[in-house]
Amino acid sequence: MANDFKVSMLASGSKGNVTFIETPQHNVLVDAGLSGKKIAGLMAQIGRSLTDVDALFVTHEHSDHIAGVGILARKYGMDIYANQKTWAAMQNKIGKINPDQMQLFEPGRTKLMGDLDIESFSVSHDAADPQFYAFHHDNKTFAMLTDTGYVNDRTIGVIKNSDAILMEANHDYEMLRMGSYAWPLKQRILSDQGHLSNEDGALALTQILGNRTKHVYLGHLSQENNQKPLAHLTVQSVLEEHDFGVDHDFGLLDTDPSVATQLIQI
């Protein structure tokens, strides 16, 4: 089917992130922040195999996004896409990779891969050159936005009115403020190069959601400074205050660090 465009958040959280996107011509991953064995198990949860993946897109070099990149590249032979600064930053963390598999993909570009167009855009995070992606297939768009301290107008323009969105809801402000993290780490998370809180993610969504949007995933929840029901309730409340029809016009969906979301068609 021409509109057979499917996604699953295999894992999302502060300890590891992997996303799977499928079209009739391509199976791709975004990030590989867990061991190869764990990622293989998550793929099995949705009835898919890593042997069928032909490309992996890296957002940035933090370990919860690249822990399995090297092993997947070596074991399965998939192409790895990242920008030049990210390649330089992660080179010593992922081991040797065949140079033929190392692909450059700079921010603000669009890569055409058969029936899949991938658009990259910069975000504000404390990494070498972090970028996220919007995937376009058959007039449908799946956009990903986590690991950013704020959302600017340019990013909103790229992902506005996407059919499905993965949005960061990293922390509850009070849980983070009262929690056990050292003050410098709290400052880092709360900074413009840190992570979006539940409320900040929700407020960003008020500018991104459109008539086409049918699926909103809350991602990259901190295991120490957030709880799934709290994130869901906070985001839902903010969206409803802004007159968005949560669970009527679109579904508000949770992700998990160790259980893959259902493979849904966008």
N, C-alpha and C positions, 0 to 999 in steps of 0.2 A: 504493500500500500504506500502511496506517495506521502501520506500523512502519518506514517508510522514512526513517530518521534517520541522516544521514551527516556525517562530519567529515574535514577535512584540515588539518594544520598546514602552511600554505603556506610559511612561513618562521619560524624560531625561533632566536634567538641574540642576542648583545650588540649586533649591528649593525642588526637589524630584525626585527619580529615581525608576522605576519599569520596569522589562523586563519579558516577557512571552515566554516560550519555550514549544513546543508541539511535541510529537511523538505518534504513535499509542497506546503505553502503559502508557505514562506519560504526565501530564501537570504540569509544574513547574514555579516558579517565582524566579527571582534574585532580592533581595532587595524589600523593601516595604516602600518607603520614603514619602508616602502621607497617608491621613486618609483612613480607611477601606472603607468609603463611596465613596471617589474619585476613589480608585482602582477598586471597583466594577463597577463604571461608565465607567472607561477606558476599563475594560474587556468587558462590554456590547458593546462598540464601535467596537470591533472585533468579536462580536457574541459568546463570551465565558463567563463562569461563574466561580466565585471563588469556588463554591461548587465542581468543577471538579479538582481543584488544589490539588496535593498530597504532594508537598514539596516546601519549600522556602529556598533559599540559600542566606546567608547574606555575604556581602563583608567586611564591617567594621561598627563601631558603631556610625558614624556621623548621625545626625537626618535626613538628606535628603536621608538616606538609610534605616532607621529603624523605622520611625515614626509610621508605621502601623503594625509592626511585631507582637506586643502583641495582638492586636485586631483580626488579621487574625488567629493567632494561637488558640485563645480562641473560636472564632466564627465558624471557619471552620475545626478545628482539624488537620490541616496539620502539617507535621514534619518540624522542623526548623533546618537547618544545619549552623554551624559556628565553627570557631576554639576556642580553650580554652580561649585564651586571649580576643577574641572578646566577648564571652559569659560573661566573668567577667566584661568587660567594659560596656556592654549594659544591664546587669541584672537589675539595678535600674531604667532603662529608659523605659522598656517595660512591667512592671507589671508581675504578676505571670503567669507562663506557666506550664502546666502539664509536669512533668519530663520525661514522656514517649515520649514526642514530641521533647525534647531537644537532638539533635544529634551532635556529635563531628565530625568535618571534618577539619583536619589540612592541612597547605600548603604543596605543593609538593606531594600530594596524588591523587589517582584516585578512585572514587567511582563508582561501577557498579550497575545500577538500571535497570534491565530488558534490554530493548532495548536502554538504554541511559547510556553512560559513561561520568562522569563529572570529569574533571581534574582541580585541584586547583593550583594556583601559587601566590607567594608573589609579592607585588608591594611596591613602595617607597612613603609612604604617612604618614601624622602625625596622625596616629591612632594606637591602641594597637598592632594589627597584621593583617594589611589589606591584603586581598587576592582576586583575581578574578578567573574567571572560563572559561574553554573551554569545550563545550558540543559536544560530538561525537555520531553520529547515522548513521548507514548504510554507513560508509566510507565518511560521510560528517561532517564538523566541523563548529560550530558557536563559536567565541571567543569574549570575552568582556575585554576591557582594558580602564578604566577611573581612576580618582583619583590617579594619580601617577606623581611624579615630573620628572622622567626620565624613560627610557626603557632600561633595560640591555640585554645582549646577551642571558641570560638564558630564559627570557620572550619571546624574539624574537624566540628562538628555539621552545618554546611550541606552539606559535600561528601562526608561519610562514605558509603561503599558506593556511590559513583557507578559507573555502567557503564563509563565511560571517563574518564580523568583526564590532564590535562597538568600535570606537576609540575616545578618548578624544580630543576635540577642545575647551578647557575651556575659553580661553581669547585671545583677541588681545593685544599684548604687549603695544602698544601706548595708547589704551583705558584704560588699567589698570594703566599705568604709570601716565597718566594725570587725572585719575578719582578721585572720592571723598573718596576712601578707605584710612584709616589711614596707615601710612608708615609700621608699624609692620605687618599689614594684607597683604599689598602688598608684603612685604618680604617673608611672609609665602607662598603665592600663587606662587611666582617666585622661591622658593627654590627647592632643590632636593626631598623634602617631600611634595611638593605642588601639582600643576596641570600643565598639558601640555598646552602650548599655541597652537594656530592654526598652526603656523609654525612647532613647535616641534612635534605635532601630525602627521603632514604631513611627516616630515622627518623620523619619526618612521615607518610610513606606507611604505616608499620606501624600507625598509628592511624586511617588513612583507608580502607585497602583492606577490602573485604567480599566476601561470596559472590557478589554481582552483578558485581563488577569483572572485566572481561575485557580491557581495553586500558589500559596505562599508558605514557604518552609522557614522555620526559625532555626538558625544554625550557630555553630561554634559556641555553645553554652559552656561557661566555666564550671568545672566540677566542684570547685571550692566556693564560688561566689554567685551561684545561681541555682535554681531548681526549675525543672521543666514546667510544672503547673504554674509557678510564679511568672515565668517568662511568658507563657501562653496568655495568662490572665491580664498581665500588664499590657502586652501588645494589643490584645483584643479590646481592652478598655479604651486605650488611646484611639484606636481606629474607629470604634463606635462613637466616641466623643466627636470625631470628625465626620460622622455620618456615613461610614463605610459599612456595607452589609456583610459582616464577617459570618462565614458559614451559610450565607445566602447567595451573595454574588460571587464569592470565592471561598475556597477552603483554607483554613489556617492550620498548618500541619507541623507536628514536632519531628525533630530528628533525634538520633541517639548515637553515642560514641561506639556502640558495639553491636547494634542491630540495624540492618539495612532497611530503609523505607521501601514500601511496595514499589515495584517498577510500574510507573504510571505512564499513560500516553498523554502527551501535552495537547 
